[in-house]
């Protein structure tokens, strides 16, 4: 993910938005080296919101433990369950 300063973001906002929307690129906007916000494709935000609906932190930790132990679900079944 590429970092851009707030000054660069202001100057190139239209270009960054087009690159995110059509090129599926992601950007982190920084101020004085600190991350403030991200510019991501709408699909990324939609996926994040869906994932937040389905899993709490505890559930994620449990799922990762299951994967480590070889007990996880396949990516295809997860995509199907999420309606992707």
C-alpha positions, -999 to +999 in steps of 0.1 A: +000+000+000+014+033-010+017+062+015+009+098+004+011+130+025-020+151+031-004+177+008+000+151-020-035+138-014-049+173-018-029+179-050-036+146-066-070+137-051-088+130-084-059+108-096-058+089-063-096+083-064-094+071-100-065+048-092-084+033-062-117+030-081-105+016-114-070+003-107-079-012-073-049+005-057-048+014-020-033+045-004-026+056+032-028+093+038-003+105+063+004+137+082+038+142+098+045+106+091+014+093+110-013+074+092-046+092+092-069+076+067-069+052+038-082+055+003-094+021-009-117+007-035-153+005-025-152-033-028-126-034+000-147-014+023-178-036+015-158-067+023-145-052+055-180-044+066-192-079+058-163-094+077-171-072+107-207-085+107-196-121+108-167-122+132-157-108+165-120-107+175-125-138+196-140-156+167-111-146+145-086-159+170-105-192+172-106-195+134-068-188+132-062-215+158-083-239+139-064-231+107-031-237+125-045-271+136-057-279+101-094-277+110-104-246+089-129-241+061-120-237+025-118-202+009-145-213-016-170-222+012-162-189+030-168-169-001-201-188-007-212-181+029-204-144+025-223-142-008-192-133-028 
